[in-house]
Amino acid sequence: MKRKPADLDVVEVTADLPCGIVEGARGTIVDVRPGEYTVEFLDPDGYTIGLFEISEEHLEVVVPYVSHVMTAREE
């Protein structure tokens, strides 16, 4: 079952869109409205490319990779 996107989820676009965003592009949900989301896309340096209104049918939540490696050590 596909999870419904929520604020700050990383999502992947599932089809090429008329606004120029291509299938496979990943962005972050920054606003949620019924059936539509504002998604922010960044360039490799972390600068905003743009904010786009995208319907739920064209988005899929990216499941984050969970590492079981300790990232900090208690001293």
N, C-alpha and C positions, 0 to 999 in steps of 0.2 A: 504494500500500500504506500502510495506517495504521500509524504508529509507536507502539510500546508506551510508555506513560507511565513516567517515571523520577522519582526524587527531585528536587524543586524545579522540575519542568516546570509551565508554565502550561497548564491544560486548560479545555476548554469542555464543559459538560453538554449532552448530545444529546437529552434528553427530560425532561419534568417528572417530578420524583421525589416519592414519598410524604412525604419529610421536609420538603417545602416549597421545595426548591431548584428553580428553573424552567429550562427549556431555554434555552441561551444564556448562562447564568451562567458567569463565569470565576473560577477559583480556582487555588491552588498546591498541588501534591502535597507533603505533609510526611511521609508514611510509606507504604511499599510492602509489601504482603503478596500472596501468590499470588491473582490474580484480583480483589483489592480494594485500594482506596487510601483513605488519609485525606487529604481535601482541605480546605484552609483558605480561607474566603471572607472578604473584607474590605469594609468600607464605604468610601465615597469619601474619608474622612479617614485611612484606613489602619488603622482599628481592626478587630479580629477580630469578625466576625458569628458565626462558629461553625466547628467542625470536624465534618466529616461523612464517614462511611464510604460510599464509592460504588464499585460494581462497574465493572470495566474496560469492559463493554459500553456503559455510559452516559457514557463520557469520550472526548474527542478532544484530542490534543495541539495547542496553538495554535503555529503556526510564527511565531517572532518576526520582526519587520520588521528587515531589515538595511540600514542606511543606509551609503552610500558617501561620506558627507560627513565631513570631518575634524572631530573634536570637540575636539582640543587641538592646540596649535602648539608646536613645539620652538623654543626661543629660543637 
